[in-house]
Amino acid sequence: MPANSTVILTGHADGSVTHEILGNRFHPIGEFRQNVKYPAFYNYLECLEISPCNGWMSGNATLRNVTTEHAIKLSIVAENVGKERQVALFEVLNNICSSKIAETEICLNLIK
């Protein structure tokens, strides 16, 4: 990386709502015939063990919650790296909304 570059660290998006939002929508593959919804499509991909979103699009609520917990932890690590590790050759910027992380943590504690 060239000197004086800028690196932007971002946290993970809160994907915990993905399953809820897409649950009754048709996936583009099934939209024309109105026969394949997102949960069915991702269940099929899970069965083939090739799902790109095995965590948040899983039919398993426990797996979705574990995925959210892990994403929160990774976002916190990225934020800490940006605060603690300033490198001489490039600038590190954080682009994380800490209040959203805190709200998500509170919600996860209420679910438990």
C-alpha positions in Angstrom: 0.0 0.0 0.0 1.4 3.4 -0.9 2.5 5.8 1.8 -0.2 8.3 2.9 -3.0 5.9 2.0 -6.2 5.8 4.0 -7.8 2.6 5.3 -11.5 2.8 6.4 -12.6 0.1 8.8 -16.3 -0.7 8.9 -18.3 -2.9 11.2 -20.6 -5.5 10.0 -24.1 -4.5 9.0 -26.8 -5.6 11.4 -28.1 -8.6 9.4 -30.4 -9.8 12.1 -33.4 -8.3 10.4 -32.6 -9.8 7.0 -34.6 -13.0 7.6 -37.6 -11.1 9.0 -37.6 -8.5 6.1 -37.2 -11.1 3.3 -39.2 -13.9 4.9 -42.3 -13.3 2.8 -40.7 -11.9 -0.4 -40.1 -13.8 -3.6 -36.5 -14.3 -4.5 -35.7 -13.0 -8.0 -35.4 -16.7 -9.2 -39.0 -17.3 -8.2 -40.5 -13.9 -8.8 -41.8 -14.5 -12.3 -43.8 -17.6 -11.3 -44.3 -16.5 -7.7 -43.0 -19.9 -6.5 -39.7 -19.4 -4.7 -39.4 -17.2 -1.6 -36.2 -16.2 0.0 -36.4 -18.7 2.9 -36.9 -21.6 0.5 -34.1 -20.5 -1.7 -31.6 -20.2 1.2 -32.8 -23.5 2.7 -31.9 -25.1 -0.6 -28.5 -23.5 -0.6 -27.9 -24.6 3.0 -28.8 -28.1 2.0 -26.2 -28.0 -0.8 -23.7 -26.5 1.8 -23.1 -23.5 -0.5 -25.2 -20.8 1.1 -23.4 -17.4 1.1 -25.5 -16.2 4.0 -25.8 -19.3 6.2 -26.1 -17.3 9.4 -28.7 -14.6 8.9 -30.8 -16.3 6.2 -31.0 -19.6 8.1 -34.4 -20.9 9.2 -32.7 -21.6 12.6 -33.3 -18.7 14.9 -30.5 -19.8 17.3 -28.0 -19.7 14.4 -29.2 -16.2 13.4 -28.7 -15.0 16.9 -25.2 -16.5 17.2 -24.3 -14.9 13.8 -25.5 -11.5 15.1 -23.5 -11.9 18.3 -20.4 -12.8 16.3 -20.8 -9.8 14.0 -21.1 -7.5 16.9 -17.9 -8.9 18.4 -16.1 -8.5 15.0 -17.3 -4.9 14.7 -16.0 -4.1 18.1 -12.6 -5.6 17.2 -12.5 -3.5 14.0 -13.3 -0.4 16.0 -10.6 -1.1 18.6 -8.0 -1.8 15.9 -8.8 1.5 14.3 -8.4 3.3 17.7 -5.4 1.5 18.9 -3.3 0.7 15.8 -2.2 3.8 14.0 0.3 2.9 11.4 3.0 5.3 10.2 2.5 4.7 6.5 -1.3 5.1 6.3 -4.2 6.6 8.1 -6.9 4.4 9.7 -10.4 5.7 10.0 -13.3 4.0 11.7 -16.8 4.1 10.2 -18.7 2.3 12.9 -21.9 3.6 14.6 -21.2 2.6 18.2 -24.6 3.5 19.4 -26.1 0.9 17.0 -23.7 -1.7 18.3 -24.8 -0.9 21.8 -28.5 -1.1 20.9 -28.0 -4.5 19.3 -26.1 -5.7 22.3 -28.9 -4.6 24.6 -31.5 -6.4 22.4 -29.4 -9.6 22.4 -29.2 -9.5 26.2 -33.0 -9.2 26.3 -33.5 -12.2 24.0 -31.4 -14.5 26.3 
